[in-house]
Amino acid sequence: MGACCSAQYDDVADPAKQPVVVADIRSVAKTMLEQRSSGEKMKGGAAADLNLITPEIKAASSRHSTGGPSSCASGWGESSEDDGCTTFASLSINSETGIVSPEEFKKVISTKPSNFLTEVTVFSHNLQWWSLFGFKNGNKGSATRLLRATLPDIAGWQECEDVSRILGTQGLLADYRGIQGRFSLAFAYKFTDWDVIADGFEEVATDEEEQFSGPRGVIWARFRHRRSSKVVFAINHFGPMRVNSGGKAGGATTAGKIATVIYRCAQPGDGVVLFGTFNSQAQSRTVRHLERYLFKVWTGSVYGGIDHVFSSLPVDHAQNLSKGGSDHEAVAITFLL
């Protein structure tokens, strides 16, 4: 979350009465699988009985550059007509708000049952860069050791200024490649098992004036599993300040913009995993609104629970990890794809 950690409650209905909700991973997984099998809907979450549609979505090769702003670009900072995302004109997006409704979202991002033959482990960690790599000079590789201990398929970091500082030691470059994105966000993936077939970024929020650092956004990538050809759409977010505000536009708008990036840039059949430091607790409008689009499968404990993982996929198991020298705990969750 950075140096300032005092929680604000402008975007919470009644914070004094709202307990921090930390998802019971096995309970959520069991419920999701049961409801997928029965075709029921998960209360407060995404619908399990959905129909796939196939919009005109163009595939793109991955390019990692460092140019100016882009909207769902194929590389960091590049805008391209062949960017892997569908144009607004061809989608059912509200013309006034630019945001997709949960109902339209669920027509593309399906939670229907699958054969679930592939497991994918996703790792998320906020590094508190200014402290871990500033004052502590890397803390003797503590963040790298966390990654080394779990060896996930896909990893994402928030407050990460240089992913090579994580991957450049302890032999990780033999198995991983990094993608340094905008907004202090980064990915790494096990390139021996996965290929990047498209990636990009988009601004989704701006900090409030009281704790202003600038724009906040997401980075995303479509990872294709080499053996099964199944695709994970991973999206990493570092949310706006103040805590629970949702930024200048509010939590519902920020959540809607994140969902719209997924709607435009994922393809039918992709398994979606959204994770990061949202700077919003479980009862904030940001989180509650995102639960209209995807299942919330994990919430962290620091600062009242501002780190979250959402997905369209069922969870097999999760591992809560240490802080690795940061002020946020890391998590590794294995999904069924």
Secondary structure, DSSP 8 states (H G I E B T S, - for coil): --S------TTBS-GGG-------HHHHHHHHHHHHHHT-B-TTS-BSS------------------S--SS-SBTTB--TTSSS--GGGS-B-TTT--B-HHHHHHHS---------EEEEEEEE--HIIIIIISTTGGGHHHHHHHHH--SEEEEES-S-THHHHSSTTGGGTEEEEE-STTEEEEEETTTEEEEEEEEEEEEE--GGG---EEEEEEEEEEETTT--EEEEEEEE--SSTTT-STT-HHHHHHHHHHHHHHHS-TT-EEEEEEE-S--TTBHHHHHHTTTSEEEEE--GGGT-EEEEESS-EEEEEE---TTSSS--EEEEEE-
